[in-house]
């Protein structure tokens, strides 16, 4: 019986301590990382940098694709008047050009995605610093970046973007 009373006393003490901990108010905030990577100054600068860096290769690919389309249309038009060996040679030429185009496009996509990830990583690092700074200043206990639901009054995305834009200038 004495041990049972001790267990009940311990349980009541734990409940009392837990209710005291709950009495403290926690501050929670939400950030929309998608908005940060599309609307912030560093994200826009990264996008412009990538466009400048890859625009020449993009134009080359577009021109090559247009050339392939023209080649295909000409082949379709001229095929009935060609000999079998001419058709075979043209088909082989088209297949080689198309393979070259596909290889260049794949390389372009891989290079672009790699560079995009590098640039976004820098944006994420800057955003993380801004979020930490804001959290310390405004005393947030928790900042969440994905949620099923959040009250707009806890959204600090605009504040983070403002900090990032001020740092980008």
C-alpha positions as CSV (number, residue, x, y, z in Angstrom):
1,X,0.0,0.0,0.0
2,X,2.9,2.3,0.9
3,X,4.4,1.8,-2.6
4,X,1.1,2.4,-4.3
5,X,0.8,5.8,-2.5
6,X,4.4,6.6,-3.5
7,X,3.5,5.8,-7.2
8,X,0.4,8.0,-7.0
9,X,2.4,10.8,-5.4
10,X,5.0,10.5,-8.1
11,X,2.3,10.5,-10.8
12,X,0.6,13.6,-9.4
13,X,4.0,15.4,-9.2
14,X,4.7,14.6,-12.9
15,X,1.2,15.9,-13.9
16,X,1.8,19.1,-11.9
17,X,5.2,19.6,-13.5
18,X,3.8,18.9,-17.0
19,X,1.0,21.4,-16.5
20,X,3.6,24.0,-15.4
21,X,5.6,23.3,-18.6
22,X,2.4,23.7,-20.7
23,X,1.7,27.0,-19.1
24,X,4.7,28.5,-21.0
25,X,3.6,29.9,-24.4
26,X,5.3,28.4,-27.4
27,X,5.8,30.6,-30.5
28,X,5.4,28.8,-33.8
29,X,5.9,30.3,-37.3
30,X,5.5,29.0,-40.9
31,X,7.5,29.7,-44.0
32,X,6.6,29.0,-47.6
33,X,9.9,27.8,-49.1
34,X,8.5,27.8,-52.6
35,X,7.8,31.5,-52.4
36,X,11.2,32.1,-51.0
37,X,12.8,30.3,-54.0
38,X,10.7,32.2,-56.5
39,X,10.1,35.7,-55.1
40,X,13.2,36.6,-53.1
41,X,16.0,38.7,-54.6
42,X,18.7,36.0,-54.4
43,X,16.4,33.5,-56.1
44,X,15.6,36.0,-58.9
45,X,19.3,36.8,-59.3
46,X,20.1,33.0,-59.4
47,X,17.4,32.5,-62.1
48,X,18.8,35.4,-64.2
49,X,22.4,34.1,-63.8
50,X,21.3,30.6,-65.0
51,X,19.4,32.1,-68.0
52,X,22.4,34.1,-69.0
53,X,24.7,31.1,-68.5
54,X,22.6,28.6,-70.5
55,X,20.8,30.8,-73.1
56,X,23.4,30.1,-75.8
57,X,23.2,26.4,-75.4
58,X,19.3,26.6,-75.3
59,X,19.3,28.5,-78.5
60,X,21.6,25.9,-80.2
61,X,19.3,23.1,-79.1
62,X,16.3,25.0,-80.4
63,X,18.0,25.5,-83.7
64,X,19.0,21.9,-83.9
65,X,15.5,20.8,-83.1
66,X,14.1,23.1,-85.8
67,X,16.7,21.7,-88.3
68,X,15.6,18.1,-87.5
69,X,12.0,19.1,-88.1
70,X,12.8,20.6,-91.4
71,X,14.9,17.6,-92.4
72,X,12.0,15.3,-91.5
73,X,9.5,17.3,-93.4
74,X,11.8,17.4,-96.5
75,X,12.3,13.7,-96.3
76,X,8.6,13.0,-96.1
77,X,8.1,15.2,-99.1
78,X,10.9,13.8,-101.2
79,X,10.8,10.1,-100.1
80,X,8.4,9.0,-102.9
81,X,10.9,10.2,-105.6
82,X,14.0,8.7,-103.9
83,X,15.6,5.4,-104.6
84,X,15.7,2.8,-101.9
85,X,19.4,3.4,-101.1
86,X,18.8,7.2,-101.0
87,X,15.9,6.7,-98.5
88,X,18.0,4.4,-96.4
89,X,20.9,6.9,-96.4
90,X,18.6,9.8,-95.4
91,X,16.9,7.8,-92.7
92,X,20.3,6.8,-91.3
93,X,21.4,10.5,-91.4
94,X,18.2,11.5,-89.6
95,X,18.7,8.9,-86.9
96,X,22.3,10.0,-86.3
97,X,21.3,13.7,-86.1
98,X,18.4,12.9,-83.8
99,X,20.7,10.8,-81.6
100,X,23.1,13.7,-81.5
101,X,20.3,16.1,-80.6
102,X,19.0,13.8,-77.8
103,X,22.5,13.4,-76.3
104,X,23.1,17.2,-76.4
105,X,19.6,17.8,-74.8
106,X,20.3,15.2,-72.1
107,X,23.7,16.8,-71.3
108,X,22.1,20.3,-71.3
109,X,19.3,19.2,-68.9
110,X,21.9,17.5,-66.6
111,X,24.1,20.6,-66.6
112,X,21.2,23.0,-66.0
113,X,19.7,20.9,-63.2
114,X,23.1,20.6,-61.5
115,X,23.7,24.4,-61.7
116,X,20.1,25.1,-60.6
117,X,20.6,22.9,-57.6
118,X,23.9,24.7,-56.7
119,X,22.2,28.1,-57.0
120,X,19.2,27.0,-55.0
121,X,21.4,25.6,-52.3
122,X,23.0,29.1,-51.9
123,X,19.5,30.6,-51.7
124,X,18.5,28.0,-49.1
125,X,21.6,28.7,-47.0
126,X,20.8,32.5,-47.1
127,X,17.2,31.8,-46.2
128,X,18.2,29.5,-43.3
129,X,20.4,32.3,-41.9
130,X,17.5,34.8,-42.3
131,X,15.1,32.5,-40.6
132,X,17.4,31.9,-37.7
133,X,18.0,35.6,-37.4
134,X,14.3,36.3,-37.4
135,X,13.6,33.4,-35.0
136,X,16.1,34.8,-32.5
137,X,14.8,38.3,-32.8
138,X,11.2,37.5,-32.5
139,X,11.7,34.5,-30.2
140,X,10.2,31.7,-32.2
141,X,10.4,28.2,-30.7
142,X,9.6,26.4,-33.9
143,X,9.6,27.3,-37.6
144,X,7.8,24.9,-39.9
145,X,8.2,24.9,-43.7
146,X,5.6,22.4,-44.7
147,X,2.2,22.0,-43.2
148,X,-1.2,20.6,-44.1
149,X,-2.8,23.8,-42.6
150,X,-1.4,26.9,-41.1
151,X,-3.0,30.1,-39.9
152,X,-1.8,33.0,-42.1
153,X,-1.0,35.1,-39.0
154,X,2.0,32.8,-38.2
155,X,3.3,33.0,-41.8
156,X,6.7,34.8,-41.7
157,X,7.6,34.3,-45.4
158,X,7.2,38.0,-46.2
159,X,9.6,38.9,-43.4
160,X,12.2,36.3,-44.6
161,X,11.9,37.6,-48.1
162,X,12.4,41.1,-46.9
163,X,15.5,40.2,-45.0
164,X,16.9,38.3,-48.1
165,X,16.1,41.2,-50.4
166,X,17.9,43.6,-48.0
167,X,20.9,41.4,-48.0
168,X,20.9,41.0,-51.8
169,X,21.3,44.8,-52.3
